[in-house]
Amino acid sequence: MRIAFALLFSLIAGAATTSAQADPYRWCAVYSGGGEGVGGSNCYFITLEQCRATIAGMGGFCEPNQFYDGRPVTAPGESAGRGKKPAPR
């Protein structure tokens, strides 16, 4: 019984883990938090201009994403090979 329980537990624990992936977004916005000492960050910016436009008027700064991996960002359902010429027939 203990062996069956241990096996079941290890299967559940193994299924719950996912492989780590690097982040495809290059820039992070770090918000100042307005005087309460509470801030936040958002690392979903492809360009520095997008990041700067987001923090404009709120306070904060943009910094490079330390987990950026250099891969292109694709939208859900979009293939990474989009934009390539079709193969000749």
CORWOBEL-V373888 format. One record per backbone hydrogen bond with DSSP energy under -1.0 kcal/mol. CO is the residue of the C=O (numbers start at 1). NH is the residue of the N-H. E is the energy in kcal/mol with one decimal. If there is no record, write none. Layout:
# CORWOBEL-V373888
co nh e
CO NH E
CO NH E
This chain:
# CORWOBEL-V373888
co nh e
1 5 -2.3
2 6 -2.6
3 7 -2.4
4 8 -2.4
5 9 -2.6
6 10 -2.3
7 11 -2.0
8 12 -2.2
9 13 -2.6
10 14 -2.2
11 15 -1.9
12 16 -1.4
23 69 -1.9
26 65 -2.9
27 45 -1.2
28 63 -2.4
29 42 -2.1
30 61 -2.2
33 36 -1.0
40 31 -2.7
42 29 -3.0
45 27 -2.4
47 51 -1.5
48 52 -2.7
49 53 -2.3
50 54 -1.5
51 55 -1.8
52 56 -1.1
55 58 -2.1
55 59 -1.7
61 30 -3.4
63 28 -2.8
65 68 -1.6
67 23 -2.2
75 78 -2.4
79 82 -1.2
81 84 -1.5
